[in-house]
Each structure stands twice: as C-alpha cells, then as structure tokens.
Amino acid sequence: MKKSFLVILLFIFSISLVSAQKLKKVFNGKNLSGWVVPNPNYENWTVSNGILHVKSSDDRKGSILWTEKEYEDFIVEAEYKNIDGIVDSGIFLRSEKDQIQIGISGSLKRDLTGSPYIPGKSYPVEAKIDNVLKKDDWNTLKVKVQGKSYTVWLNGKEVMNYTSEDMVEKGPIGIQLHPGNNMSIDYRSIKVAEL
C-alpha cells in the first residue's frame, strides 16, 4: 500500500515538473515577433531593455495586442508593473469575450486585478487580492484555462476561479490597452504553456 502511494505521488510530482517546464516565452524581450501589432501603432506598443511598454496615445483610442498563435487549453503567465495614470488593462482569453482584469475597473472604479470581465455580465466574481497585490512593483499574474473554466493566481496565490459558459474553444491571447484612459503599464516575461 505504501509503495503504491509513493509511486502515485512520484507520478503526480513528475507531471507537475513537466507542466512547469512547458512554459515558453511568447514575448522575446527584443521585438513584437509572434504578435499581431495594431495598425496604426501610435507607439502604444514598444519594446526596450526586455520590457513591453504599453501606453496610451493622445487619442486614447486603446487597442489590443494579440498573439499570432491560437490556443485551446493553456496557461499564460505575465509579469507586469503599473507605471502611470489609471491603469486599466488585462489579458484576453481566446477572444474579447473573456478577460482577466489588471488594474482599475473603469465601470466600478476600483482595482479588480485577477477578476474576469465578461461583456454583458460585467465582473461575475471578484478575485481576492487583499495583501497579495504589490502596488508600484512587479506582479506575476498566471491564468490556467481548461475548457470553459479558468483559475487565476497572483504572485503565487490562487485568487479566483470561474466557469464561463459562452467561452470560445480556441483563439489567441490578447493584452489590452483600454480606450479612454491616460495610462502606461509594463510587461515582461510573458510565457504560455499548452495543456
């Protein structure tokens, strides 16, 4: 009995290691190769010193930077830092229908980082980020998407899980520059693992 338990435990541990090793850079730190850059760019999306700088332009129209590749089940992990203004950004999961918020919600006027935003449903659940979110510092947001369900971790702590009934089965991953705001946010070490 003990031997069987040990074998199962080692198997689970080895699967965890393999899953962790699958995370691959989708942002190379040099340019936006592998991403669909909005046209015109207006310098909203620039890269220097290994960092993706995202900032509003004078017209404040906003835009979305999408991966060229589409994904079904995946993990996306990104390090980000709020730089200036009222940061309202997020990561889109397969389409504009499911987004994980980063920063201040324009409609609710409070920080809802890690919470899902779904058009027509607003924020169906709120992530628990008290004492987890680091203000004025780098944060790591990780999202695991399987089927119609997703789980979010902020700085290594699970803060939210949700099942989105209308979620599309396959699509790219996007980073949002919200329209209407004057803001800037930096991203680095953006990685994805296919499950």
C-alpha positions in Angstrom: 0.0 0.0 0.0 2.8 2.4 0.9 4.7 1.5 -2.2 1.6 2.2 -4.4 1.1 5.6 -2.7 4.7 6.5 -3.2 4.5 5.6 -6.9 1.4 7.7 -7.4 3.0 10.6 -5.5 6.1 10.5 -7.7 3.9 10.3 -10.8 2.0 13.4 -9.8 5.2 15.2 -8.9 6.8 14.4 -12.3 3.7 15.6 -14.1 3.9 18.9 -12.2 7.5 19.3 -13.2 6.7 18.6 -16.9 3.9 21.1 -16.8 6.2 23.7 -15.3 8.8 23.1 -18.0 6.3 23.6 -20.8 6.0 27.4 -20.2 7.7 29.0 -23.2 8.3 32.7 -23.9 5.8 34.3 -26.3 7.4 37.7 -25.7 11.1 37.6 -26.7 12.1 40.9 -25.0 13.5 42.3 -28.2 10.6 43.0 -30.5 6.9 42.0 -31.1 7.7 39.0 -33.3 4.8 36.4 -32.8 2.3 39.2 -32.1 -0.2 41.0 -34.3 0.6 44.6 -33.8 -2.4 47.0 -34.1 -2.2 49.2 -37.2 -1.6 52.1 -36.7 0.5 51.5 -33.6 0.9 55.2 -32.4 3.8 54.0 -30.2 1.2 52.3 -27.9 3.3 49.1 -28.0 7.1 49.4 -27.8 9.9 47.2 -26.6 13.2 48.2 -24.9 15.5 46.6 -22.4 13.4 43.4 -22.3 10.2 45.2 -21.4 7.0 45.6 -23.4 5.9 49.2 -22.8 2.2 49.8 -23.2 1.0 53.4 -23.1 -2.0 55.5 -24.2 -1.6 57.8 -27.2 -3.1 61.3 -27.4 -6.3 60.0 -28.9 -6.8 57.5 -26.1 -8.4 55.0 -28.5 -6.8 52.0 -27.0 -6.0 48.7 -28.8 -5.3 45.0 -28.3 -2.0 43.2 -28.9 -2.9 39.6 -29.9 -0.7 36.5 -30.2 -0.4 35.2 -33.8 -1.0 31.7 -32.5 -4.3 30.4 -31.3 -4.7 28.3 -28.2 -7.2 25.8 -26.7 -6.3 24.8 -23.2 -3.3 26.7 -21.9 -1.5 28.6 -19.0 -0.4 32.2 -19.6 1.9 33.9 -17.1 2.9 37.5 -17.3 4.9 39.8 -15.0 3.5 43.4 -15.1 4.0 46.7 -13.4 1.6 49.7 -13.3 3.6 52.7 -14.4 1.4 55.8 -14.7 -2.2 57.0 -14.8 -5.3 55.0 -14.1 -4.2 51.6 -15.3 -7.0 49.5 -16.9 -5.5 46.6 -18.8 -5.9 42.9 -18.8 -5.4 39.6 -20.6 -7.9 38.3 -23.1 -8.5 34.6 -23.2 -9.2 33.3 -26.8 -11.4 36.3 -27.7 -12.7 39.7 -26.4 -15.5 37.8 -24.6 -13.3 36.7 -21.6 -10.8 38.9 -20.0 -8.8 38.8 -16.8 -8.6 42.4 -15.4 -5.4 44.1 -14.5 -5.8 47.4 -12.6 -8.8 49.7 -12.1 -12.2 48.8 -13.5 -13.5 51.8 -15.5 -17.1 51.0 -14.5 -16.6 50.1 -10.8 -13.7 52.5 -10.1 -11.7 50.1 -8.0 -8.9 47.6 -8.5 -10.2 44.3 -9.8 -7.0 42.7 -10.8 -7.4 38.9 -11.3 -11.2 39.2 -11.8 -12.9 38.1 -15.0 -14.6 40.7 -17.1 -17.3 39.4 -19.5 -19.3 41.8 -21.7 -23.0 41.7 -20.6 -22.1 40.1 -17.2 -19.5 42.7 -16.0 -17.5 41.1 -13.2 -19.4 37.8 -12.3 -16.9 37.1 -9.5 -14.2 39.2 -7.8 -10.6 38.0 -7.2 -9.4 38.1 -3.6 -6.3 40.2 -3.9 -6.0 41.9 -0.5 -2.5 41.5 0.9 -1.4 39.8 -2.4 -1.2 42.7 -5.0 2.0 44.7 -4.8 1.5 48.3 -5.6 4.2 50.1 -7.6 6.1 46.9 -8.1 6.3 43.9 -10.4 3.4 41.4 -10.0 3.0 37.9 -11.6 -0.4 37.0 -13.0 -0.9 33.4 -14.0 -4.1 32.1 -15.7 -4.9 28.5 -16.4 -7.6 27.9 -19.0 -9.2 24.5 -19.4 -12.3 24.1 -21.5 -14.7 26.8 -20.2 -13.0 27.2 -16.8 -10.1 29.3 -15.7 -8.1 29.8 -12.5 -6.1 32.8 -11.7 -3.0 33.2 -9.4 -1.5 36.5 -8.4 2.1 36.4 -7.1 1.8 32.6 -6.5 -1.6 32.7 -4.6 -4.8 31.4 -6.1 -7.2 34.4 -6.1 -10.1 33.3 -8.4 -11.7 30.6 -10.4 -14.7 30.8 -12.8 -16.5 28.8 -15.4 -17.6 30.9 -18.5 -20.4 29.2 -20.3 -20.1 31.2 -23.5 -16.3 30.9 -23.8 -15.0 30.1 -27.3 -13.0 26.9 -27.7 -9.9 28.3 -29.4 -8.3 31.7 -30.0 -5.4 34.0 -29.4 -4.3 35.5 -26.2 -4.5 39.3 -26.1 -3.2 42.2 -24.0 -5.5 45.2 -23.6 -4.8 48.9 -23.7 -8.1 50.2 -22.5 -9.6 53.1 -24.5 -10.4 56.4 -22.8 -7.6 56.3 -20.2 -4.3 58.0 -20.0 -2.1 55.2 -18.7 1.0 53.2 -19.0 1.9 49.6 -17.9 4.9 47.5 -18.5 5.0 43.7 -19.2 7.9 41.3 -19.1 8.5 37.5 -19.1 5.2 36.7 -20.9 5.0 32.9 -21.2 2.5 30.3 -22.4 2.2 26.5 -21.9 -0.2 24.5 -24.0 -2.1 21.8 -22.0 
